Amino acid sequence: MAASPIFRSSFLSPQLLHQHSSATAKPPSTTNFIPIKATTTSDPATPPPSRAPQSSNHLKNRRSADENIRDEARRHNAAHNFSAKYVPFNADPTSTESYSLDEIVYRSRSGGLLDVQHDMDALKKFDGHYWRSLFDSRVGKTTWPYGSGVWSKKEWVLPEIDSDDIISAFEGNSNLFWAERFGKQFLGMNDLWVKHCGISHTGSFKDLGMTVLDFKPVKAGATFASAIQIGDPVSIDRAVFALKNSNGIVEEATEEELMDAMAQADSTGMFICPHTGVALTALFKLRQSGVIGPTDRTVVVSTAHGLKFTQSKVDYHSGEIKDMACRFANPPVQVKADFGSVMDVLKNYLMSKDSKH
Ligand SMILES: Cc1ncc(COP(=O)(O)O)c(C=O)c1O
C-alpha cells in the first residue's frame, strides 16, 4: 500500500490540497507590474510598502547595455536584511541552538531534525500584496536567478545566498492544469486542478528541491509508485507535525487502486505517473466519503512525469499484471511499422466509432 497525505492548509506542501470554494478567492490577477528589485531595510520605522512601486521604477531597474545578468543579480542582492538559519525542529522555545544555512549539519545536537527558520519580522515588513506582485513580476523573465520558479521566491527560500552561487536551470513554474474532463467524468467535480510538477526539466518535482538542497532516501517494499518506496522516512516527524497543524487526512491506496486511477486520468488526456495515481486514489475516496464536495476547488500535486514509468502503463494496458483486473485497460494494438498499416488501424477504429453513433 502507498499512503498519501492530504492537507487542508495552503501554507504547507501537500500532495493534494483542497479548500472549500467559499473560502477561496479566484486566482490572482497578474496585471500588476513592479520592478524586480528585492531590497528592503530592517529599520522598524520604515512603513511597509503596502502598494507596489510605480511602473516607472521598473525602467530604472532594467539592465543597462554594459551590464551582464551577473552584475544585475549583484545589484539586486545589495543591502537587504532578510535572513534564515537552521534550528532544531519543534524545539523548545527557550532553545538557542542554531546553525548557519551554509554549514554542513544534518541533525540537531539531540539527534532530531532541523528546520529552516526565517526572520519573519523582516519579511512581515512587506505585505501580501507586495510579495505577490514581486513574485508575479519575475515569472517568465531572464533576470538571474529569478526566472526560476524556486528562486523567484529567493527571499523566502535562501535569502542570504549570493546569486552567483546558485545552480539553476530555471526550474519550476510548471503548469497548473484544469482537469476538466477527469473532474467531470470520474468525480463530478468542476474545479479540479493538477499541478504538473513532473512536466519539467528532469520529469520530476525534485527539480524544485535540488536547486536548493540534498537528501538521502531509504527504500521499502515494492510498489508501482517506485519512487515513493520510502521505508523509513527521515522527515516523518515533520510530516506528522504538518498533518496535525493543517487538520490533514491520510488516505491509502492499493496497487490496483493507484493503477486504475492512473489509467482513468490518462483516458481523459493526462499522462500521469503512478505516484500521482496514489494522490488521485485519495481524491476518489475523499469524494466518495463527501469530504471533498463537487464544487470545492481542489489541487492535486503531480510529482513526476508519466514518461518515466511507461513499463507499468504498458503492463497494465496489456493486462499483464498478476492479480490485477486492469479494469480501465486500453489494450495496445500491434501494427506493422509502416504508414499504411497505421492509417488502416486508425481508419478502422474511427469507422467503428462512427457506426456506433
Ligand atoms: C511523491 C513522489 N512522487 C514522485 C517521485 C518521483 O521522483 P523521480 O522522478 O525524481 O524519481 C518521488 C520521488 O521521491 C516522490 O517522492
The ligand as an SDF file (V2000), in Angstrom:
LIG
                    3D

 16 16  0  0  0  0  0  0  0  0999 V2000
    5.8630   11.7180   -4.1260 C   0  0  0  0  0  0  0  0  0  0  0  0
    6.8700   11.3830   -5.1880 C   0  0  0  0  0  0  0  0  0  0  0  0
    6.4690   11.4110   -6.4760 N   0  0  0  0  0  0  0  0  0  0  0  0
    7.3250   11.1440   -7.4610 C   0  0  0  0  0  0  0  0  0  0  0  0
    8.6300   10.8390   -7.2170 C   0  0  0  0  0  0  0  0  0  0  0  0
    9.4970   10.5530   -8.4080 C   0  0  0  0  0  0  0  0  0  0  0  0
   10.6080   11.3170   -8.4270 O   0  0  0  0  0  0  0  0  0  0  0  0
   11.7270   10.9780   -9.5260 P   0  0  0  0  0  0  0  0  0  0  0  0
   11.0560   11.0850  -10.8510 O   0  0  0  0  0  0  0  0  0  0  0  0
   12.7430   12.0410   -9.2890 O   0  0  0  0  0  0  0  0  0  0  0  0
   12.2290    9.6190   -9.2390 O   0  0  0  0  0  0  0  0  0  0  0  0
    9.0860   10.7890   -5.8980 C   0  0  0  0  0  0  0  0  0  0  0  0
   10.4750   10.5110   -5.5750 C   0  0  0  0  0  0  0  0  0  0  0  0
   10.9510   10.6580   -4.4820 O   0  0  0  0  0  0  0  0  0  0  0  0
    8.1760   11.0820   -4.8490 C   0  0  0  0  0  0  0  0  0  0  0  0
    8.5670   11.0770   -3.5690 O   0  0  0  0  0  0  0  0  0  0  0  0
  1  2  1  0
  2  3  1  0
  2 15  2  0
  3  4  2  0
  4  5  1  0
  5  6  1  0
  5 12  2  0
  6  7  1  0
  7  8  1  0
  8  9  2  0
  8 10  1  0
  8 11  1  0
 12 13  1  0
 12 15  1  0
 13 14  2  0
 15 16  1  0
M  END
$$$$
